[in-house]
Structure formats: C-alpha cells, structure tokens
Amino acid sequence: MRLVPETLARTLEGPPVAAWLVAGDEPLLVGEACDAIRTRARAAGYTGREVHFVERSFDWAELHASLRALSLFAERRIVELRLLSPKPGIEGARALVAALEDPSPDVLLLVITDKIEFNDRSNAWVKAFEQRGHCLDADQLMPEQLPGWLEGRMRRIGLEPQADAVQLLAERCEGNLVAAHQEMELLRLLAGPGPISAEVVADSVANSARYHVFQLSEALLAGDTARTVRILDGLAADGEGLPLVLWCIAEEIRSVLQWTGSPNYQGPLRLRRGGRRRTGLLARAAQRVPRALALELLTAAARADGLTKGAGKGEAWGEVTRIATEFCIAPRNRSG
C-alpha cells in the first residue's frame, strides 16, 4: 500500500505491518514518519533495534543474516536499513524482494531512503513493499500546500495564526520544514498560546527559506512574480551559480516557444518532464506569454550569458532578475 504522511496515523491504528519503505526528500517528514512507525512497533512488542547503513561496499548477505538471526532473549526486533540512494543495485533489489517474500516472523523491516522518482516505482523491490507492506512518500510540500500545513501545525500547539501570519511564515521557511518546525516552537515559547499576527512573525522568525532551481522553474511558469524574485534572491544569497540559474530561465522560455499543446505533438520529451503538474503550468504559460516577448527575452538571456562571462557591461544578477520578472508579468505590459 502506498501512503502519504497525512494518512500514516490512521494506518498505524490498524494491525502492525512488518515491512515499511519510507522515501522522500523532506527530512522532517521522513524523520517524523519513522519515529511514528518505531513507536507503534515498540508498542507491539518490537523492543530490539538494529541499524544498517547501505554504502557501496555493503554486503547484502549481512541483511539476510540479520533477518534470520535469533535474538539471545527471543525479542522481536526492528531491522532498519538506510539506503544512501534509492537505487540498491541488482543484488540489493534481489535481497529486498527475498526479504519480503520470506519474512522473519519476529522482525519489522524498515527501509529509509531518498525520494523515489516516478519511473523507479515500477522496480521489483519497490513493488514488493507496496504489495507486502507499506510505502510512504514524504516529499517536499508544494507551495500551495505549505500554508495549510503550517496553519494545522500551529493550531495543534495552541497558536491561532492570522492568515497573513501564515503566509509570511510560509515565505520565510519555504523548502525548509525543519526550520519551520523550529520557528513554530519558538513562536510558542515567545508569544505563548493565542493569536499570532504577521507582525509577531516578522519580529520573531528568521528568513530560513531554502530554494533550488527547480522551484524557480515552477514559479516562472506560474507567473508568480513575488515568489520568483524571492527564489532568485535566495539562490543568490546561497551562492548558487548564476550560469545554472540563467540556464533554467532560458530553458523555460524555450519550452514556452516549443509548446503546442497538441496531444500528438512529437516535440522534445523534456517538455513533458515533471508530470501533469508541470505540463499544466507550461500550457498556461504558453497561452500567457506572447511569442514576440519570449523571443525577445531569449535574446536578452543570451546577452546575460555574456555578462556572466565578463563580456559587456552590466550587472548579471540584475539582468537575470529583469528577464525573469518580465516573463512572469506578461502579457500585462506587452502585447503579441
């Protein structure tokens, strides 16, 4: 069965399940999910715990031996396997499938790894967990999900946030739920239970947002100017290389120019990466951004690329920000 963090508590109320795969790129959600699984397992009598870190030299026979070993005190155990990559290799995949097909009656197997991409979910070892245990995806929240998640957490610890307070906290902690959790606890200590205004958040919460270029792509296609500028400022502050940022912007401009929306369109496969969410944003951006403006911005991106290499006069980050914001606000200031 495949789960998300929101459904985990209800699932754990049922009979114990002896095989769990927790995967995701959000450390807070992964950690909380694993803690909840361990707590439920201890309540069911799994009092022992072994942890194995799977690196390149890992001996998969060691896992088999651990699953079959008899405890000195005949205790039930959690055998925890931490994969540094969601690609365990041929030998590892076979070992995991075998472990689920012939489980030890006194062992709960908990496998923890990074996000499993959509194309890898059809792998035999992943399917084995879906069919014989549970798979939980603890992925980063989408921007539109974050305010609701924050408000729910704040209310559970006695805070009563105003809508603008939630939005400000989301802006300051986007992409960093660990920091968001810490800031909410700080608000509880400083302000105490009760109403929380945006002014309180502004005075108490540091800017802990963490961004990457894939979030920039989404903000650009969505035409979200404010978020695009925040992401660019965050990437600059974190020391992200400007060539990569510029490539991301130019790539989305090219995607808009190439997008036709036709179901039989045989254009570059990269246009349809990211699933329905991205293709929906791309389709709307292609309708929103006039072709003449897209061509003009692509030419400007080429000039900005020269600035990053020391050719020409101008401030490269400022020019890149101008290109991104003009792409976002189209067609309000142009026609085409």
Beta strands, then each sheet from edge to edge (+ up, - down):
strand 1: 2-3
strand 2: 19-23
strand 3: 46-54
strand 4: 76-83
strand 5: 107-113
strand 6: 134-137
strand 7: 159-161
strand 8: 194-196
sheet 1: 1+ 6+ 2+ 5+ 4+ 3+
sheet 2: 7+ 8+
end
